[in-house]
Amino acid sequence: MMKKKLDKRKVQGAETKKKLYEIAERMFTEHDFATVNVEDITDEAGITKGAFYVHFESKDALIALLIRDYVARADTDYKAFLEKLPIDMPASEVLLTLIEKIANVLMDTIGYEKMKKVYQMLLDGVVDTEAVKGYGRELYTLFHGILERGIQNREFKNTLPVERLAQHFVMAIRGVSYEWCVRYPDFDLKAQATEHCLLLLHGICSHENNRPNISNLY
């Protein structure tokens, strides 16, 4: 009997946590992170604030979980997107296409307000944001694989270990995204991300005729 009660309580707890998660996800999609508080979420869920803190340390901790899960889904989508590209597409074109895809997702799916909150959380260090800032995420692996193929095909020079090259591309998109948040709305994220990628490619392409044309950016 005691085991049944414990099992029932465990199931109810999991259902409550799932409900809070889904309500928060919807609210954060419809409103800014800053304008939604814990009480808004618990009122919608029909539970007490105390019950919220049984499942989540804080609102920021819940946001961090949402971001981690979204990052995982986004990276899975990026991987599926790359798998649909022609197998013989040059690595430089694959990188440019991936950068454009990331910029589109940041602008059209995530949006400026949510990205701004992500960077605030990264700078404040109040919750675990390793899913965004770490080099263990799938996005880094995708860059690594494209660059490695480009080096193997002699399209790229092996000037640095491929791990470092991949980090530079990730740092580039992260830096441009931060600049977008700082200068929004007077900043074209897609154009600037593409320009930075082209500049990096210009430095690692093996032959002059393989280098992408950057003159049309100016």
N, C-alpha and C positions, 0 to 999 in steps of 0.2 A: 504493500500500500504506500509506504513512504517513497519507494522508488518511482511509483506512478506519479505521485505528487511532484517529485523533483523533475521528472521528465516533462510533465505538463507545464511546470513553471519555466523550464528551459525553453520549451517551444513558444510559450507566450512571450518570453523575453526576446527571443529571436524575431518574433512577429512585430513586437513593438519597435525594436531597433530598425527593422526593415521599413516600417511605416514612417518613422522619423526621418530616415535616410531619403525615402522617396518624396516626402513632403518638402524637405529642405532642398532637394535637387530641383523640384518644380519651382519653389519660391525663389531660389537663387537664379533660376533661368529667367523668371519674370521680373525680378527686381535686383537692385545692386546688393552685393554682399553686405555693405554697411547698413543698409536700411532694414534688413531682416534681422530680428533678434531671436533669442531662444524662446521667449514667450510667444512670439508669433508662430513658431513651429509647434510648440506644445499645445497652444490653443487649437490650432488646426487639427492636431492629432488627438485632442481630447484627453491629454494626460498632464500630470503635474511637471513642473520644472525639475523637481527632485528626481523623477523617473528619467528625465532626459540625461541627467548627469550620472545615472547608473550606467548608461550605455556610451556616453561621450564625455570626455574630459572638459570640453569647452566647445563653443561655436566654431572657433578656429580649427579645433581638432577635427570636427565634422567636415569643415571646408577642405581641410588637408586630405581627408579620406576621399571626398568627392573628386578632388583634383587628381589624386593618385589613380583612382579608377578611370577618370576621363583620359588621363595621359596614357594609360594602358590601352584603352579602346582606340584612341587616336593613333598610337603607334602601330596597333594591329591594322588599322585602316591604311596607314602609310605603306605598310608592308604589302597589303593586298593590292594597293594602287601600283606599286613598283612591279609586282608580279604580272600585271597586265600589259606592261610596256613591251615593245618588241625586244626580243632577246639579243638582237644585233645592234641595238641603239648604242652609240658611243657613250662611254662612262660620263663624259663632260655634259652631254645632253641629259642623261639620267639625273645627274646632280642638280642641274638647273630646273628640271621638271619637278623634282622633289622639293626644292626650295620654294618654287611657285605654289605648289600644293600646300606646303606648311603655311605660307603667307596667307593663302585663301582661307585656310581653317582658322587661323588666328583672327583674321578680320571678320569673317562671315559667320563662323560657328561659335567661337569663344567670345570674341568682342573685346573692345578696349577696357571697359570697366572691370571685367573679370581678370584680364591680364594685369591690370594695375594692382588689383588686390593680391594676385600671386606674387608680384615683385615686392609688395609691401611685406608680405609674410616671409619672403626670402630674406629681406633686409632685417626684419625684426627678430627673426629666429625664434618665434614663439611656438611654432609647431614643426613637426618633421616634414620637410619639403624635399626630401631626397629624391622622390619620384620625378621632380622637375629638374633639380640641379645636378643630380648624379650622372656619372658617365656609364652607369650600368643599365640605363633604360634602352629599350629596343631601338629607339631612334638613332642612338650612337652606333649600335650594331649595324643598322642599315647604311649609314654613311661609311662605316668601316668596310663593309662588303663591296660597295660601289668603288671606293678608292682602291681597294685591293685588286679588284678586277681591272681597273684602269692601269695599275702598275704592271700587272701580269701581262696585259696586252700591249705594254710599252707606250700607252697613250699618255701616262703620267710619269714624271721623274720620281725616283725613289729618294727624294731629298731629305725626308724625315721618316721615322718609323710610321707605318700606316696608322697606328694608334694615336700618334700626335697629330697627324693630318686630320683624322676624324674629329678629334677634339677641337681643332681650329675651325672646322666647318660648323660644329655645334655652337662654339663660342660666337661665331659670326652671326648666326641666326638669333641667338639669345641677345647679343648686344644690339642688333638692329631692332629687335622686339622691344627692348628696354627704351631705346631712343624713340620709338613710336609712342610708347606710353608717356614719355617726357614731353614730346612735342606735339602730341595729338591736339587738334585734327590736322595740323599743318605738316603732315609727313606721310609720304606715300610708301607704306610698308613693303608692298610687293616690288615696286621699282627699286627701292633701296636694298632689299634683300637680294634681288637678282644682281644688282651692281656689285655688291660685296662678294657674291659667289663667283661672278665673272673675274673679279680681280684676283681671287684666290686661285682660280683655274688658270689664269694667265701666268701665274708663277710656277705652276707644277706641270703644265703640259710639256711633253717631251720635245715636240717639233713646232716650228713657227706656224706651219700650215694647220696644226691641230689646235692652235690657240683660238679661243672664241673672240669674236670681234667686239670690243668694248667701245669703239669710237662713236657708235650710234647712241650711246647713253649721254653724251655731252652736247 
